[in-house]
Amino acid sequence: MESVMIVSSSEKATTVFSEILTPALICQITAVKTCSEARRILLERDFDLVIIDAPLRDETGESFALHVASKEIIQVILIVKREFYEAVSAVCEEEGILTIAKPLNKYVFLSALSLARSVHNRMKKMRTENAQLIQKIEDIRIVDRAKCILISLMSMSEKEAHRYIEKQAMDMRITKRAVAERILKTYENL
């Protein structure tokens, strides 16, 4: 993880979190005291992890944690008072928020940080794979549209249209999608 936001109204807690995070190779730490300030910063830039030390001056922290978890692939660690832990974690864990009870133990926090890092890396990998699959689906759609044009305007069979696109791609040393886009550009406006 490269960037972390700490949301805590306690200067002492912010210092403790920063001291723990710095050796853990966190490159950029941003500390804020209120949820409204954190929301404003989140509109401007992304973070890999948001640590929320509840309660805060303007919110309990739970609703802010849910808001952050609904965005992109930001990992959230929510630290709450022990008496609220069970109720808050029941709601927040459904959304993938790691919840920790106070008083906070350094090793419990490091374990949560390690879990957050693992989940974040896995989610980034899945997001990349998902983007690649979406690209492949889009390529298939474009090639299929080009085949339909070749079938209807050039009286080719599906197999002949497929072979034509493949051969053009090999001969021109471009992708099948690029060939299909050329076909679409040439014949779709007719």
C-alpha positions as CSV (number, residue, x, y, z in Angstrom):
1,M,0.0,0.0,0.0
2,E,1.3,3.4,-0.9
3,S,-1.1,5.9,0.6
4,V,-3.0,5.9,3.8
5,M,-5.4,8.3,5.4
6,I,-5.8,8.4,9.1
7,V,-9.0,9.9,10.4
8,S,-8.8,10.6,14.1
9,S,-9.7,13.4,16.4
10,S,-6.9,12.3,18.8
11,E,-3.4,13.7,18.1
12,K,-1.9,10.9,20.2
13,A,-3.6,8.2,18.1
14,T,-2.5,9.8,14.9
15,T,1.1,9.8,16.1
16,V,0.9,6.1,17.2
17,F,-0.6,5.0,13.9
18,S,2.0,7.0,11.9
19,E,4.8,5.4,13.9
20,I,3.5,1.9,13.3
21,L,2.8,2.6,9.6
22,T,6.2,4.2,8.7
23,P,8.3,1.1,9.2
24,A,5.6,-0.9,7.3
25,L,6.7,0.9,4.2
26,I,3.7,3.1,3.8
27,C,4.9,5.9,1.5
28,Q,2.3,8.6,2.1
29,I,0.3,9.3,5.2
30,T,-2.4,11.9,5.4
31,A,-3.9,12.7,8.8
32,V,-7.3,14.5,9.3
33,K,-9.4,15.1,12.3
34,T,-13.0,15.0,10.9
35,C,-15.0,13.0,8.5
36,S,-16.1,16.1,6.6
37,E,-12.4,16.9,6.0
38,A,-11.7,13.3,5.0
39,R,-14.6,13.3,2.5
40,R,-13.3,16.5,0.9
41,I,-9.8,15.0,0.4
42,L,-11.3,11.7,-0.9
43,L,-13.0,13.6,-3.7
44,E,-9.6,14.9,-4.8
45,R,-7.4,11.8,-4.5
46,D,-7.4,8.1,-3.9
47,F,-6.0,6.1,-1.0
48,D,-5.1,2.5,-0.6
49,L,-6.1,2.4,3.1
50,V,-8.3,4.5,5.4
51,I,-7.9,4.1,9.1
52,I,-10.8,5.5,11.1
53,D,-10.4,6.0,14.9
54,A,-14.0,6.3,16.1
55,P,-15.7,8.2,17.5
56,L,-14.9,11.4,15.6
57,R,-15.9,15.0,16.2
58,D,-18.6,15.1,13.5
59,E,-19.6,11.4,13.2
60,T,-19.4,8.1,14.9
61,G,-17.2,6.8,12.1
62,E,-19.4,3.8,11.1
63,S,-21.3,5.7,8.4
64,F,-18.1,7.2,7.1
65,A,-16.4,3.8,7.0
66,L,-19.4,2.4,5.0
67,H,-19.1,5.4,2.6
68,V,-15.4,4.8,2.0
69,A,-15.8,1.0,1.5
70,S,-18.4,1.6,-1.2
71,K,-15.9,3.5,-3.3
72,E,-13.3,1.9,-5.5
73,I,-11.0,-0.6,-3.8
74,I,-10.0,1.3,-0.7
75,Q,-9.4,-0.9,2.4
76,V,-10.9,0.4,5.6
77,I,-9.8,-0.3,9.2
78,L,-12.4,1.0,11.7
79,I,-11.3,1.2,15.4
80,V,-14.2,1.4,17.8
81,K,-14.8,1.3,21.6
82,R,-15.1,-2.2,22.9
83,E,-18.7,-1.8,24.0
84,F,-19.7,-1.0,20.4
85,Y,-17.5,-3.5,18.7
86,E,-20.0,-6.4,18.2
87,A,-22.8,-4.2,16.8
88,V,-20.5,-2.1,14.5
89,S,-18.5,-5.1,13.2
90,A,-21.8,-7.0,12.4
91,V,-22.7,-4.2,10.0
92,C,-19.3,-3.2,8.7
93,E,-17.8,-6.6,8.1
94,E,-20.5,-7.2,5.5
95,E,-18.9,-4.5,3.5
96,G,-15.3,-5.8,3.9
97,I,-14.4,-3.3,6.7
98,L,-11.9,-4.6,9.2
99,T,-13.1,-3.7,12.7
100,I,-10.9,-3.6,15.8
101,A,-11.9,-2.9,19.4
102,K,-10.1,-0.5,21.7
103,P,-7.9,-0.5,23.6
104,L,-5.6,-1.2,20.6
105,N,-2.7,-3.6,20.8
106,K,0.1,-2.9,18.4
107,Y,0.3,-6.5,17.2
108,V,-3.5,-6.7,16.6
109,F,-3.2,-3.5,14.5
110,L,-0.2,-4.9,12.6
111,S,-2.3,-8.1,11.9
112,A,-5.2,-6.0,10.6
113,L,-2.8,-3.9,8.5
114,S,-1.4,-7.1,7.0
115,L,-4.9,-8.4,6.3
116,A,-5.8,-5.1,4.7
117,R,-2.7,-5.2,2.5
118,S,-3.4,-8.8,1.4
119,V,-7.0,-8.1,0.5
120,H,-6.1,-4.8,-1.3
121,N,-3.5,-6.6,-3.4
122,R,-5.9,-9.4,-4.2
123,M,-8.6,-6.9,-5.2
124,K,-6.2,-5.0,-7.4
125,K,-5.3,-8.2,-9.2
126,M,-9.0,-9.1,-9.6
127,R,-9.7,-5.6,-11.0
128,T,-6.9,-6.0,-13.5
129,E,-8.2,-9.4,-14.6
130,N,-11.7,-8.0,-14.8
131,A,-10.6,-5.1,-17.1
132,Q,-8.8,-7.6,-19.3
133,L,-11.9,-9.8,-19.6
134,I,-14.1,-6.8,-20.4
135,Q,-11.6,-5.8,-23.1
136,K,-11.7,-9.4,-24.6
137,I,-15.5,-9.3,-24.6
138,E,-15.5,-5.9,-26.4
139,D,-13.0,-7.3,-28.9
140,I,-15.3,-10.3,-29.6
141,R,-18.3,-8.0,-30.0
142,I,-16.5,-5.8,-32.6
143,V,-15.2,-8.8,-34.5
144,D,-18.7,-10.4,-34.5
145,R,-20.2,-7.2,-35.8
146,A,-17.7,-7.1,-38.6
147,K,-18.4,-10.7,-39.4
148,C,-22.1,-9.9,-39.7
149,I,-21.4,-7.1,-42.1
150,L,-19.2,-9.4,-44.2
151,I,-21.9,-12.1,-44.2
152,S,-24.7,-9.7,-45.2
153,L,-22.9,-7.4,-47.7
154,M,-20.3,-9.8,-49.1
155,S,-22.4,-13.0,-49.0
156,M,-19.8,-14.8,-47.0
157,S,-20.5,-17.7,-44.6
158,E,-19.7,-17.2,-40.9
159,K,-16.6,-19.4,-41.4
160,E,-15.4,-17.5,-44.4
161,A,-15.9,-14.2,-42.6
162,H,-14.0,-15.4,-39.6
163,R,-11.1,-16.7,-41.8
164,Y,-11.1,-13.5,-43.8
165,I,-10.6,-11.4,-40.6
166,E,-8.0,-13.8,-39.3
167,K,-6.0,-13.7,-42.6
168,Q,-6.2,-10.0,-42.8
169,A,-4.9,-9.7,-39.3
170,M,-2.0,-12.0,-40.0
171,D,-1.1,-10.4,-43.3
172,M,-1.2,-6.9,-42.0
173,R,0.3,-7.9,-38.6
174,I,-2.5,-6.2,-36.6
175,T,-5.1,-7.5,-34.3
176,K,-8.4,-9.1,-35.4
177,R,-10.1,-6.2,-33.6
178,A,-8.2,-3.6,-35.7
179,V,-9.2,-5.5,-38.9
180,A,-12.8,-5.6,-37.7
181,E,-12.8,-1.9,-36.9
182,R,-11.6,-1.2,-40.5
183,I,-14.4,-3.3,-41.9
184,L,-16.9,-1.5,-39.7
185,K,-15.6,1.9,-40.7
186,T,-15.7,1.0,-44.4
187,Y,-19.1,-0.8,-44.6
188,E,-21.2,0.4,-41.7
189,N,-22.0,3.8,-43.3
190,L,-23.4,2.2,-46.4
